[in-house]
Amino acid sequence: MTSGMQVVLTESRDQVPLDRERWNALASANPVSTAFQTYEWFDSWWTAFGGQHRLHFLTLHDGGEIVGFAPLMRTRGPLGLRQIEFTGTPNADYQDLVVPAHRADAIDALCRFLHAGRRSWDMVVLRQIPADSPTIPDMRAACARAGLGLLEGERQPCPGLLLHGQEDPLNQMLDRYSIRRAIRKLERHGPLSLRTADEPGEIERLLPQFFEQHVRRWQSTDSPSPFTHEAYRRWYRELAHAASAEGWLHFSVLRCGETPVAFHFGFCHGDTLSWYKPSFEPDFARDSPGTALVCRLVEEAGRRGLRVLDFSAGREPFKARFSNVERECLNLRIFARPLLHSLFRAGAGARRLLRDHWHGLRARRRGRPAQD
């Protein structure tokens, strides 16, 4: 290889030049290090869904050594555009390039590589990058140097509950009358207990119950459960066993007496408990099983000495009830051609104007000035 950072493209899963150990070592040293950057996440997701996509895996080499990677795939986007995006989209809450810290030349190398192959793609969409990731400022500068158009999407809130050093406020929160009343209402059906499944046999036994409950929970809504599809169930089974073997699966069941009234499939990775896929028994919907589940998870995270309970992307009402911090994520779009960049930029501007106009109308109807 020549001197400097080099980029190598791999389009076949069995030829990706990283084993589990090296992959996870690189991911754990990355500024964004979550369950979604792990080998287990990629491998299980690709096993279930890779047949629907074409791999576009980029590795960064420095002096013959792999020092970073970009787990990407090719898809068809809006209007049939040839699109490159992260593997795991749209199921990963946090995504990022895995590059050496303080090495902007790594992002430069990736952008030069993309520019050289720009005839083979129309748009690169990098979703759910934490707003504090160095990837964002480095990508702004690298795209400008490489002659690639860049468009930043709107920021999406990712609420969380900071636990470390917050014992008294947390106890006060859990002791609020509305929360105590919700838990007492559920406890009328039997004593509550939260159990985390650790053994492979127990995980295998509980997963079908979780799937079935989730399907029942959403079957009467406009958003049916993804667990009606075998590929989704297969992915969760693969991920559950791989993550459990590595020690960061957090698959728990809340029981009321002997009845499983709620499940939570999440991750205890590093110092963070990540809220990912919850479910509750629809027959108990009036008794607030979701509130009880969150309270028990808060208590367990505190006992484990974790730093934060991360509620991930979205501003659902229950998150505001329990969160005390908020980070943000955003999407980056990179364009192969200036015309396409200009069209998307004009569309984004029009959407902002419409959104601001709508907010202004709502504010005036309520008799108050619109917020800047």
C-alpha positions in Angstrom: 0.0 0.0 0.0 1.0 3.6 -0.6 1.6 5.9 2.4 -1.3 7.6 4.1 -4.8 6.4 5.0 -6.2 4.0 2.5 -9.8 2.8 2.0 -10.8 -0.7 0.9 -14.3 -1.7 -0.3 -15.7 -5.2 0.6 -19.0 -6.3 -0.9 -19.3 -9.8 0.5 -20.0 -10.6 4.1 -17.7 -13.5 4.3 -14.8 -11.4 3.0 -15.1 -8.6 5.7 -11.5 -8.5 7.0 -12.5 -8.1 10.7 -13.1 -10.7 13.3 -15.3 -10.2 16.4 -12.4 -9.3 18.6 -10.8 -6.7 16.4 -14.1 -5.2 15.4 -15.2 -4.7 19.0 -11.8 -3.3 20.0 -12.1 -0.6 17.3 -15.7 0.1 18.2 -15.1 0.4 21.9 -12.3 3.0 21.3 -14.6 5.1 19.1 -16.1 8.3 20.5 -19.5 6.8 19.9 -19.5 3.4 21.4 -22.8 1.8 21.9 -24.4 -1.6 21.4 -25.2 -0.5 17.9 -21.6 -0.3 16.8 -20.7 -3.9 18.0 -19.9 -6.9 15.8 -22.9 -8.7 17.4 -25.4 -6.1 16.3 -24.0 -6.0 12.7 -23.7 -9.8 12.4 -27.2 -10.6 13.7 -28.9 -7.9 11.6 -27.1 -8.8 8.4 -27.9 -12.5 9.0 -31.6 -11.6 9.1 -31.8 -8.8 6.5 -28.6 -8.9 4.5 -30.3 -10.8 1.6 -32.3 -7.7 0.9 -29.3 -5.4 0.5 -25.9 -5.1 -1.1 -23.0 -4.7 1.3 -20.7 -1.7 0.9 -18.3 -2.2 3.8 -15.3 0.2 3.9 -12.2 -0.4 6.0 -9.5 2.2 6.7 -5.9 1.0 6.6 -2.9 2.9 7.9 0.5 1.3 7.3 -1.2 -2.0 6.5 -3.2 -2.1 9.7 -7.0 -1.7 9.9 -7.7 1.3 12.1 -11.3 2.0 11.3 -14.4 1.0 9.3 -17.7 2.2 7.9 -20.4 -0.6 7.9 -22.4 0.6 4.9 -24.9 -1.0 2.5 -26.5 0.0 -0.8 -30.2 0.5 -1.1 -32.8 2.2 -3.3 -33.9 5.5 -1.9 -36.7 8.0 -2.9 -37.3 8.3 -6.6 -35.1 5.3 -7.1 -31.9 7.1 -6.1 -28.9 4.8 -5.6 -28.3 5.3 -1.9 -25.6 4.2 0.6 -26.4 4.1 4.3 -25.4 2.4 7.5 -26.2 -1.3 7.9 -28.8 -1.7 10.5 -30.9 1.3 9.3 -33.6 2.0 10.4 -33.3 -0.2 13.5 -30.2 1.4 15.2 -30.8 4.3 17.6 -27.2 5.5 17.4 -24.9 5.1 14.4 -21.5 6.4 13.4 -18.4 5.8 11.4 -15.8 3.9 13.5 -12.6 5.9 13.0 -9.5 6.7 15.2 -10.0 9.5 17.6 -8.4 12.8 16.6 -7.8 11.5 13.0 -9.7 13.8 10.7 -7.5 12.3 7.9 -9.7 9.2 8.2 -12.8 11.1 7.3 -10.8 12.8 4.5 -9.9 9.4 3.1 -13.5 8.2 3.2 -14.7 11.3 1.4 -12.0 11.1 -1.3 -13.0 7.4 -1.8 -16.7 8.3 -2.2 -15.8 11.2 -4.6 -13.7 8.9 -6.8 -16.7 6.4 -7.0 -19.4 9.0 -7.3 -20.7 7.7 -10.6 -21.9 4.5 -8.8 -24.1 6.3 -6.2 -26.4 9.3 -5.9 -26.6 9.9 -2.2 -25.1 8.8 1.1 -27.5 9.0 4.0 -25.9 8.6 7.5 -28.7 8.5 10.0 -28.8 8.9 13.8 -25.3 10.3 14.4 -25.0 11.8 17.9 -24.7 15.6 17.6 -21.6 15.6 19.7 -19.8 13.1 17.5 -16.6 14.5 15.9 -17.7 12.8 12.7 -20.0 15.8 12.1 -17.5 18.7 12.0 -14.9 16.4 10.4 -17.4 15.4 7.7 -18.3 19.1 7.0 -14.7 20.0 6.3 -13.9 16.7 4.4 -16.9 17.0 2.1 -16.0 20.6 1.3 -12.4 19.6 0.4 -13.5 16.6 -1.6 -16.1 18.6 -3.6 -19.1 16.7 -2.2 -22.4 18.5 -1.3 -23.5 18.0 2.4 -26.9 18.6 3.9 -27.6 18.3 7.7 -31.0 17.2 8.7 -33.1 18.3 11.7 -31.9 17.3 15.1 -33.8 14.6 16.9 -34.1 14.5 20.7 -32.7 11.5 22.6 -33.8 11.8 26.2 -32.2 10.0 29.1 -32.1 9.7 32.8 -28.8 10.5 34.5 -28.4 8.2 37.5 -24.9 8.8 38.8 -24.9 11.4 41.7 -28.7 11.8 41.4 -29.9 9.5 44.1 -32.0 12.0 46.0 -33.8 13.4 43.0 -34.4 9.9 41.7 -35.9 8.8 44.9 -38.1 11.9 44.9 -39.2 11.1 41.3 -40.1 7.5 42.1 -41.9 8.6 45.2 -44.2 11.0 43.3 -47.9 10.4 44.1 -48.8 9.7 40.4 -46.2 7.0 40.1 -47.0 5.4 43.5 -50.7 5.4 42.6 -50.0 3.7 39.2 -47.9 1.0 40.8 -50.4 0.3 43.6 -53.1 -0.1 40.9 -51.1 -2.7 39.1 -50.2 -4.5 42.4 -53.9 -5.1 43.1 -53.5 -8.0 40.6 -50.5 -9.5 42.5 -46.9 -8.6 43.7 -44.6 -7.1 41.1 -41.2 -8.6 40.3 -38.6 -7.8 37.6 -36.4 -10.6 36.4 -33.6 -10.3 33.8 -33.0 -13.4 31.7 -29.4 -14.5 31.8 -29.3 -18.2 30.7 -29.7 -19.2 27.1 -32.6 -21.6 27.9 -34.5 -18.9 29.7 -34.0 -16.4 26.9 -35.2 -19.0 24.4 -38.3 -19.7 26.4 -39.2 -16.1 27.0 -38.6 -14.7 23.5 -41.8 -16.2 21.9 -43.8 -14.8 24.8 -42.3 -11.4 24.2 -43.0 -11.6 20.5 -46.6 -12.7 21.0 -47.3 -10.0 23.6 -45.8 -7.3 21.3 -48.0 -8.5 18.4 -51.2 -8.4 20.6 -50.2 -5.0 21.9 -50.0 -3.4 18.4 -52.5 -5.5 16.4 -55.4 -3.0 16.8 -53.3 0.0 15.8 -52.0 1.6 12.6 -48.5 0.3 13.4 -48.6 -3.5 13.5 -45.8 -5.3 15.3 -42.7 -6.1 13.2 -42.7 -9.5 15.0 -45.3 -10.7 12.6 -42.4 -11.2 10.2 -40.1 -14.2 10.7 -37.0 -12.2 9.6 -37.6 -9.9 12.6 -38.0 -12.7 15.0 -34.9 -14.4 13.6 -32.9 -11.2 14.1 -33.9 -10.9 17.8 -33.1 -14.5 18.5 -29.7 -14.1 16.9 -29.0 -10.8 18.7 -30.2 -12.1 22.0 -27.9 -15.0 22.1 -24.9 -13.1 20.7 -25.3 -10.2 23.1 -26.0 -12.5 26.0 -22.8 -14.4 25.4 -20.9 -11.0 25.4 -22.7 -10.0 28.6 -24.6 -6.9 27.4 -28.1 -8.1 26.7 -30.7 -6.8 29.1 -33.9 -8.8 28.4 -36.3 -8.5 31.3 -39.8 -9.5 32.2 -42.1 -7.7 34.7 -44.5 -10.1 36.3 -47.6 -9.3 38.3 -47.9 -12.5 40.4 -47.3 -15.2 37.8 -48.5 -13.1 34.8 -45.9 -11.4 32.5 -47.4 -8.0 32.2 -44.4 -6.3 30.4 -41.2 -7.1 28.7 -38.1 -5.0 27.8 -35.5 -6.0 25.3 -32.6 -3.7 25.8 -28.9 -3.5 26.3 -26.6 -2.9 29.3 -23.5 -1.8 27.4 -20.7 0.1 29.2 -22.2 2.3 31.8 -25.5 2.7 30.1 -28.8 0.8 30.2 -30.4 1.4 26.8 -34.2 1.4 26.4 -34.9 -0.4 23.1 -38.0 -2.6 22.5 -40.6 -2.7 25.3 -44.0 -4.4 25.3 -46.9 -4.8 27.8 -49.9 -7.0 28.1 -52.9 -5.1 26.5 -55.3 -6.7 29.0 -53.5 -4.6 31.7 -53.2 -1.4 29.7 -55.5 0.5 32.1 -53.1 -0.4 35.0 -50.0 1.4 33.7 -47.6 -1.6 33.3 -45.3 0.6 31.3 -44.9 3.0 34.2 -44.1 0.1 36.5 -41.6 -1.3 34.1 -39.7 2.0 33.8 -39.6 2.4 37.6 -38.2 -1.1 38.1 -35.6 -0.5 35.4 -34.5 2.7 37.1 -34.1 0.9 40.4 -32.2 -1.9 38.8 -29.9 0.5 36.9 -29.2 2.3 40.2 -28.3 -1.0 41.9 -25.9 -1.9 39.1 -24.2 1.5 39.5 -24.9 2.5 35.9 -24.5 6.1 34.8 -27.5 6.6 32.7 -30.8 5.0 31.5 -30.9 6.1 27.8 -34.4 6.3 26.4 -33.0 6.7 22.8 -34.5 8.6 19.9 -37.9 10.2 20.2 -39.8 12.5 22.5 -42.7 10.2 23.7 -44.6 11.6 26.7 -43.4 9.0 29.1 -39.8 9.9 28.4 -40.4 13.5 29.5 -41.8 12.1 32.7 -38.6 10.2 33.6 -35.8 12.0 31.8 -33.5 14.7 33.2 -31.0 15.0 30.3 -31.3 15.2 26.5 -28.8 14.5 23.8 -29.5 14.9 20.1 -28.9 13.0 16.9 -29.0 14.2 13.3 -28.8 12.8 9.8 -26.2 13.7 7.2 -26.8 13.5 3.4 -23.9 13.6 1.0 -24.6 14.1 -2.7 -22.6 12.9 -5.7 -23.8 15.8 -7.9 -24.4 19.5 -7.3 -27.8 19.5 -8.9 -29.2 16.8 -6.6 -27.7 18.7 -3.6 -29.4 21.9 -4.7 -32.8 20.2 -5.1 -32.7 18.6 -1.7 -31.5 21.8 -0.1 -34.4 23.7 -1.6 -36.8 21.0 -0.4 -35.4 21.2 3.1 -35.8 25.0 3.1 -39.4 24.7 1.9 -40.2 22.2 4.6 -38.7 24.5 7.3 -40.9 27.4 6.0 -44.0 25.3 6.1 -43.2 24.0 9.6 -42.5 27.6 10.9 -45.7 28.8 9.3 -47.7 26.0 10.8 -46.3 26.6 14.3 -47.0 30.4 13.9 -50.7 29.6 13.0 -51.1 27.3 16.0 -49.5 29.9 18.3 -51.8 32.7 17.0 -54.9 30.5 17.5 -53.8 30.0 21.1 -53.4 33.7 21.6 -49.7 33.8 22.1 -46.6 34.7 20.1 -44.8 32.0 18.2 -41.5 30.8 19.7 -38.3 31.5 17.7 
